[in-house]
Each structure stands twice: as C-alpha cells, then as structure tokens.
C-alpha cells in the first residue's frame, strides 16, 4: 500500500512537471507568434510604401526602379519565410495541445483503473 501511494505521488509529480514544461513551451510559442505578427505588420507597411514608389504614386522616389524591384523581391522572400515560420509555430502549438489532451486522458484512465474491483 505504501509503495503504491509513493508510486502514485511520484507519478503525479512527473505529470505536473510535464504540464509545466508544456505550459512554458506554449507561452514561448505564443510570444514568438506575437513577435512574428509585429514583424509581418512592419513588412506589410514597408511593402505598401514600396509599391507606391514603384507605381510612381509617391513623391519621394529617390531610388531607381531596379533597386526598388530588388527590395520588393527581398520583401516577398522575407514575408514567405515568416509565413513558413508561423506555420511551424502553429504546428508546435497544436502538438502541445494534443499532448495536453493525451495527458488528461491518461490521468482519467489511471483514476478509473485505481477504482477497486467491487466499485467497477
């Protein structure tokens, strides 16, 4: 009986540690997503200004067209890179959510298995 209780206590501690790890990882992913959103907004604003310059709608067109096109393509590449990174972060977040769900299901199963035979 003592061994069983000790084992249950250790199991609960391990579960709690795993939950904390997932929580910290989820918080880190959330922060990264927020930073990513800020970078995407800044790129979007810069892209709008650059497109205006390319169309000749801007008054401050001091760059030549080749340089502006180069900047525009660099901007598109950066935006695509950020979108791929965002997809990776969302996959990680989904994995964490699934791990958390699995942990809760395992806990329910352990609770049901702990019920003695007469009560089942």
Secondary structure, 3 states (H helix, E strand, C coil): CHHHHHHHHHHHHHHHHHHHHHHHHHHHHHHHHHHHHHHHHHHHHHHHHHHHHHHCCCCCCCCCHHHHHHHHHHHHHHHHHHHHHHHHHHHHHHHHHHHHHHHHHHHHHHHHHHCCCCCC
